[in-house]
Amino acid sequence: MAETRRTATLNFDNKSIELPILSPVAGPDVIDIRKLYAQGDVFTYDPGFTSTASCESTITFIDGDKGELLYRGYPIEDLAAKSHFLEVCYLLLYGELPTQAQMVDFESRVTNHTMVHEQMHYFFRGFRRDAHPMATMVGVVGAMSAFYHDSTDISDPWQREVAAIRMIAKLPTIAAMAFKYSIGQPFVYPRNNLDYASNFLHMCFAVPCEDYIVQPALAKAMDRIMMLHADHEQNASTSTVRLAGSSGANPFACIAAGIACLWGPAHGGANQACLEMLREIGTVDRIPEFIRRAKDKDDPFRLMGFGHRVYKNFDPRAKVMKESADEVLGLLGVHNNPLLQVAKELERIALEDPYFIEKKLYPNVDFYSGIILEAMGFPTSMFTPIFALSRTVGWISQWKEMIDDPAMKIGRPRQLYVGEARRAYRDVRHR
Ligand code: ACO
């Protein structure tokens, strides 16, 4: 629980209301307005939640000015250099780094859930082949509620635990199946002798008629992408999962809601949008035209992969991702890729441009992840599904934290009504 040491006084309309100020472990103090409506008959107004803490959490901390991201207190740079995705999953879910024995047990629990119910294969076949893999994922993950009845009772801690493990284990399988289905290739079953990232690459790129050997460096880069995307505090999709979960909806339905929210281009869809933008720019000489458009208030165009609601200095994930991009492109020998040249030049120009400096717009994680994924052979439509499978552990950890909190309430914001005042119905003949 956050500590209360001071109060803020709000004076209006001859009323004076004392509001407790809560001090977090890190980050700005928070004014507790829970009793404001009862005591003052007023709401607060904060569209986009730019000044609102929606919950108490112990999972992830971001300092946007310092460019700091901590999972359970550990800096993302340390985890990216020394840890691996499944260890990070354990950390996010249970709060501590695992011992060796705990890690072996966790790995075996996840590995034993990687296959999906065979009936789900037929479910996939109901989609059009040209469906976006995110559309397929929203549907299939939501449909997991219909396949795994024994882990949908949210009042049972054991069922919540099984649902969490099932989702971490099966999301890569579902994302790979969505990909295979969209390109008309047979589904590849998970291989439990491979590590988490290698297994995902194998399910995406293996075919029954020849061997596919996963390159360790690519598996490492994929594992790092997963770690960097694993959680990010109360972002739009995580808040969506919490809001859906606050009504008591089952965890599969809640994660499907998170996937739907992540899909938007202002959020997880930015990696696809960013690469499509680089393709549209095409050549270095066209960059100034796009920079001009990004600055033009009358043009809705934005430089995708730039800017962040919280990071106003740099995105620490982007720094690590940039290193990975250099490694992967070096390994695959794609230094002269025209898209990469456009990306590098765009980054250089934008970082020197007064507009971007003044508005604190830096390349975000999505600017580099798309470049890596494209070099690995993924189509742009798979970028956001990979983000979704990586974020699943964050969503489920946040969902579990919320359900475990005895103070949990249904999320129910109020509004500032600006529509018509009460009026009488008029018969159609008098309108
Ligand atoms: N290109 C050009 N101008 C931009 C950009 C951009 N990418 N991002 C913000 N701006 C400008 C806005 O026009 C605005 O200018 P104004 O003050 O003159 O009106 C100012 O910067 C602030 O922009 P907001 O939209 O108010 O900032 P907000 O914090 O709400 O938005 C967001 C953050 C949505 C990420 C935004 O920067 C954006 O749309 N970026 C492109 C999409 C993107 O890359 N999203 C990925 C985010 S990371 C992630 O989800 C993993």
Residues whose N, C-alpha, C, O or C-beta is under 5 A from the ligand:
A	BS01	ACO	P265 A266 H267 G268 A270 A294 F301 R302 L303 M304 G305 F306 G307 H308 R309 K359 N364 D366
